[in-house]
Amino acid sequence: MNIDHFLLDENDWVPNNPRLPVILYSGVAAEGGTLAETFESRFAEAGWQGIWRNGIFGYHHYHTTAHEVLGIAEGEARVVLGGPGGRQLEVKRGDCLVLPAGTGHCRISASNDFLVIGAYPEGQDPDLRKNDAGESGRRIISSLPLPKTDPLGTEGVTSLWRNG
């Protein structure tokens, strides 16, 4: 499994996160079942909650009240991170994105079999923001606790977010 990371600057109405990078894992493999089951199991074992199966919304949005993990269990998609005109990524089966609160995300296109497994750190419930966060939203983002664990049980979040 490979790990990459990058910071996103504030972009128009999308705050992104001024101190925590987006983390991209690639090459996550299924462990004794489907990849969807593997993501669900690893997220749950790491204490991430609110686990869901779906896709990525086709409009720009972000969360102020939760960090989010998106495990690509099937298919592929083109997504934009960071808001309109932001960074475009091709994501595919076996990729996993950890988005710090404030990170804009939007699906541009996807294969018919595109399936995402998502979750949030323990004690965090996401809001859905499609407009400027304002000062109060930025304060929430900057004061949101870091996850206690990495959603895949590796050291990505613990090393890149705590020591980065």
Number of C-alpha atoms within 10 A of each C-alpha: 9 9 14 13 14 9 16 21 15 17 15 13 16 26 26 30 23 17 13 23 21 23 21 20 18 19 13 19 16 14 13 8 9 13 20 20 15 20 29 24 17 16 26 19 14 19 19 26 20 15 16 13 16 12 19 21 12 14 15 22 22 30 26 27 23 27 24 25 26 25 33 28 28 20 16 21 22 15 22 20 23 29 26 18 10 18 13 17 13 13 20 22 21 21 23 26 21 25 25 30 26 30 31 29 26 21 18 17 14 19 12 10 12 19 23 24 24 25 27 26 25 17 13 18 16 17 11 11 17 14 13 12 19 10 9 9 17 19 12 16 24 15 11 16 14 18 22 13 19 22 31 24 14 11 13 20 24 16 11 15 18 11 7 10
